[in-house]
């Protein structure tokens, strides 16, 4: 019976992850005010007239906003983790083991792997690196 339970849990957990994408203690459902309440003032604020209207840069993580909505977060800081303990600094293969199918993407000459939320392609994790994860990004199209 234990073996059957393990097989069922392993089957349903492979390639799946929490519905809400997370990087560190932050989710894409958070507002600017919630980020500021948790992190304080950023080291640098960048304002733009584009889809991304504001960027808040901290030592360990950058946040991207469209108006008041958080639409992305990015980190290269070792130890910063996404869902399921996929962290900057761990081996690249660990993400595929947990999140399932990876979609290769090349942006600005760099290679990344993207992992989409099950059943939708409007939110994703993007990881960069060769043997070890060098960066993690979470994003949703508004």
Secondary structure by P-SEA (a helix, b strand, c coil): caaaaaaaaaaaaccccccccccccccccccaaaaaaacccccbbbbbcccccbbbbcccbbbbbcccccccccccccccccccccccccccccccccccbbbbbbcccccccccccccccccbbbbbbcccccbbbbbbcc
